[in-house]
Amino acid sequence: MTGQGKGRIYGVGLGPGDPDLMSVRADRLLRGSKHIAFFRKLGRKGRARTCVEGLLRDDAVEFAMEYPVTTEIPLSDPRYNEVLSEFYETCTQHLCSLSSNGEDVVVLCEGDPFFYGSFMHLYTRLKATCDVRVVPAITGMSAAWTASGAPITWGDDILSTVMGTLDEATLTDAMGRADALVVMKIGRNLPKVRRALTASGKADRAVLVEYASMEAQTVRALSEFDGETLPYFSIILVHGQGRRP
């Protein structure tokens, strides 16, 4: 896709994990782009890259952006932001260089690029100097409540998305104010999330969905799970019970 002037950088949402749930536009860009960038943990293939296996050009040039840190440094440690900021700057420089040489680049994004994704950190750095386009996608939480077999909201229900990384008091307050809930980024924060759900009176309605839309998908009441941690692709739902005709 080399052309005159600068190339475009596309943040392409891949959806929740099932390739069949990608948009037509995402599929077209993936199959046509020579330069493919994606995030992954050190030593891993990366979920985003795995999702597009068999869809890329034979001559595709891949740029793996490997996180320098994930859980090794606490979020509260100033070094965490410093290390990640430097990482995003380095990735941005590489993508800008490709764009300046007239090359289009597709950046693979799990879920939707503008919903708690790493691409947002590139976008804010790229947008001032590069032509950046975003391709939206189905979010993991949408796949999760679809997998649960019940609408997440009814009538005037207030839906809140909360992160398990929040402190317990903030979690409990947010949960208490909402009619319906999506809880993400749970992992080792599960015991805290359980306590907040109990304190907010919603524990008995909590549903755990793991690997929504993927082969390993499971759906069960949270009360049926007795573990202390959850894998990355896990979402807890509390369905709203609002007004209906």
C-alpha positions in Angstrom: 0.0 0.0 0.0 2.8 2.4 -0.8 1.6 5.7 -2.2 2.3 9.4 -2.7 2.7 11.4 0.5 2.0 10.0 4.0 0.3 6.7 4.6 -2.6 6.1 7.0 -2.5 4.4 10.3 -5.6 2.4 11.1 -6.6 1.3 14.6 -8.7 -1.7 13.6 -11.1 -3.2 16.2 -11.2 -7.0 16.0 -14.1 -7.5 18.2 -14.4 -9.9 21.2 -12.3 -12.7 19.8 -14.4 -14.6 17.3 -13.1 -13.7 13.7 -16.7 -14.1 12.4 -17.7 -11.0 14.5 -15.2 -8.7 12.8 -16.6 -6.0 10.6 -16.4 -6.2 6.9 -14.2 -3.1 6.9 -11.8 -4.6 9.4 -11.6 -7.8 7.4 -10.8 -5.9 4.2 -8.1 -3.8 5.8 -6.5 -6.8 7.4 -6.3 -8.8 4.1 -5.0 -5.8 2.1 -2.4 -4.2 4.4 1.3 -5.0 4.1 2.2 -3.6 7.6 0.5 -5.1 10.6 1.2 -3.9 14.2 -0.1 -5.5 17.4 0.5 -5.5 21.1 1.5 -8.6 23.0 3.2 -9.7 26.3 6.9 -10.7 26.0 7.2 -14.2 24.8 3.6 -14.5 23.7 2.0 -14.5 20.3 -0.7 -12.1 21.4 -4.4 -12.5 21.4 -5.0 -9.9 18.7 -2.4 -11.6 16.4 -4.0 -15.0 17.1 -7.4 -13.7 16.1 -6.3 -12.9 12.6 -4.3 -16.1 11.9 -4.7 -17.0 8.2 -6.1 -13.6 7.2 -2.9 -11.7 6.5 -1.0 -11.3 3.2 1.8 -13.7 2.6 4.2 -10.8 2.4 2.9 -9.0 5.5 5.5 -7.2 7.6 4.6 -7.6 11.3 5.6 -5.2 14.1 5.1 -6.8 17.5 4.8 -4.1 20.3 5.8 -6.0 23.4 4.8 -4.5 26.7 7.8 -3.8 28.9 5.7 -4.3 32.0 2.3 -5.7 32.9 1.8 -6.6 36.6 5.5 -6.5 37.7 5.2 -2.9 38.9 2.2 -1.7 40.9 -0.1 0.8 39.2 0.5 3.2 42.0 4.3 3.2 41.4 5.4 6.2 39.4 7.7 4.0 37.4 4.7 2.2 35.9 3.6 5.2 33.9 7.2 6.2 33.1 8.0 2.8 31.6 4.8 2.6 29.6 5.0 6.2 28.4 8.5 5.5 27.0 7.2 2.3 25.4 4.3 4.1 23.7 6.6 6.8 22.5 8.9 4.3 20.8 6.0 2.5 19.1 4.6 5.9 17.9 8.0 6.8 16.4 8.1 3.5 14.4 4.5 3.9 13.1 5.2 7.6 12.2 8.2 6.5 10.3 6.3 4.0 8.2 3.5 6.6 7.6 6.1 9.2 6.5 7.4 6.8 4.0 4.0 6.5 2.4 3.1 3.2 4.0 -0.3 2.3 5.4 -0.3 0.4 8.7 -3.0 -1.6 10.4 -2.8 -1.7 14.2 -4.7 -4.7 15.6 -6.9 -3.9 18.5 -8.8 -6.4 20.7 -12.4 -5.4 21.2 -13.0 -1.7 20.2 -10.0 0.6 19.8 -11.5 3.4 21.9 -12.7 1.2 24.8 -10.0 0.7 27.5 -7.5 -0.4 24.8 -3.8 0.2 24.4 -4.3 1.8 21.0 -5.8 4.9 22.7 -2.3 5.7 24.0 -0.9 5.6 20.5 -3.8 7.5 19.0 -3.3 10.5 21.3 0.4 10.6 20.3 -0.2 10.1 16.6 -3.2 12.2 15.8 -1.3 15.6 15.7 1.2 14.4 13.0 -0.3 11.4 11.3 -3.5 10.5 9.4 -5.1 8.1 11.9 -8.3 6.3 11.3 -10.3 4.1 13.7 -12.4 1.1 12.8 -14.9 0.4 15.7 -15.9 -3.1 16.8 -18.1 -5.2 19.0 -16.9 -4.9 22.6 -16.1 -7.9 24.8 -18.8 -6.8 27.2 -21.4 -6.9 24.4 -20.3 -10.5 23.6 -20.5 -11.3 27.3 -24.0 -10.2 27.9 -25.1 -11.9 24.6 -23.5 -15.1 25.9 -25.4 -14.8 29.1 -28.7 -15.1 27.3 -30.4 -12.1 28.8 -30.6 -8.4 28.0 -28.2 -6.3 30.2 -30.6 -3.4 30.5 -34.3 -2.7 30.5 -36.2 0.6 30.2 -34.5 3.3 32.2 -31.8 1.1 33.8 -28.5 2.8 34.5 -25.6 0.7 33.2 -22.1 1.2 34.7 -18.8 -0.3 33.6 -16.4 -0.5 36.6 -12.8 -1.7 36.8 -11.7 -4.3 39.4 -8.6 -2.3 39.9 -10.5 0.5 41.7 -10.3 0.7 45.5 -13.0 -1.2 47.3 -14.9 1.9 48.6 -15.1 3.3 45.1 -16.2 0.0 43.6 -18.9 -0.4 46.2 -20.2 3.1 45.7 -20.3 2.7 41.9 -22.0 -0.6 42.1 -24.6 0.7 44.5 -25.5 3.6 42.2 -26.1 1.4 39.1 -29.0 -0.8 38.0 -26.9 -3.0 35.7 -23.1 -3.7 35.9 -20.2 -4.7 33.8 -17.1 -5.5 35.8 -13.8 -5.7 33.9 -10.1 -6.0 34.7 -10.8 -8.5 37.5 -7.9 -10.9 37.7 -6.4 -11.0 41.2 -8.9 -8.4 42.3 -11.7 -11.0 42.5 -12.0 -11.1 46.3 -12.3 -7.3 46.5 -14.9 -7.4 43.7 -16.9 -10.1 45.5 -17.0 -8.0 48.7 -18.1 -4.9 46.8 -20.9 -6.8 45.1 -22.0 -8.2 48.4 -21.9 -4.7 50.0 -23.9 -3.2 47.2 -26.6 -6.0 47.3 -25.8 -7.4 43.9 -23.8 -10.5 44.6 -26.8 -12.8 44.2 -27.4 -11.6 40.6 -23.7 -11.6 39.4 -22.9 -13.7 36.4 -19.4 -14.7 35.4 -18.5 -14.9 31.7 -15.1 -16.1 30.6 -13.7 -15.9 27.0 -16.9 -14.5 25.6 -17.4 -15.6 21.9 -14.3 -17.7 22.0 -14.0 -21.5 22.0 -13.3 -21.6 25.7 -16.4 -19.6 26.6 -18.1 -20.4 29.9 -21.1 -18.7 31.6 -22.2 -19.3 35.2 -23.3 -17.6 38.3 -20.4 -16.0 40.1 -21.4 -17.9 43.2 -20.6 -21.2 41.5 -16.9 -20.1 41.1 -14.8 -20.5 44.2 -11.4 -19.4 42.8 -9.4 -16.3 43.9 -8.4 -15.0 40.5 -9.7 -14.9 37.0 -8.1 -14.9 33.5 -7.8 -11.7 31.5 -10.8 -12.4 29.3 -13.3 -12.5 32.2 -16.3 -10.2 32.8 -18.8 -10.1 35.6 -22.3 -9.0 34.7 -25.3 -7.9 36.8 -28.3 -7.6 34.6 -30.7 -4.7 35.1 -34.3 -5.4 36.0 -35.9 -2.2 34.9 -39.1 -1.0 33.3 -40.6 -3.2 30.6 -44.0 -3.3 28.9 
